[in-house]
Amino acid sequence: MKYSINQATDLTCTIFDPSFPEGIKKEWLYDLIDMPYENIVVKAPRKYHEILVYEFGADYMTPPPVEQQVPGTDKNYWID
């Protein structure tokens, strides 16, 4: 590998993703916390709020009006 992931501060997808035009911060993927979800505990990024604001805007908890809602897609991330 030409560049070490340990030296990187930002990462990007191998395909263009308009949700993350600048790439994403490495700490968003590697700095994880345990978070309760229903009756289990899952790993989640420590800075989940920062990620959600980056992707959806500061009002990410407010759904758009019904007439502006569109289906999304699943996004999968892998860490080797």
Secondary structure as UniProt FT lines:
FT   TURN            5..7
FT   STRAND          10..11
FT   TURN            18..19
FT   TURN            21..22
FT   STRAND          24..25
FT   HELIX           26..30
FT   STRAND          32..37
FT   TURN            38..39
FT   STRAND          40..45
FT   TURN            46..47
FT   HELIX           48..56
FT   TURN            58..61
FT   HELIX           66..68
//
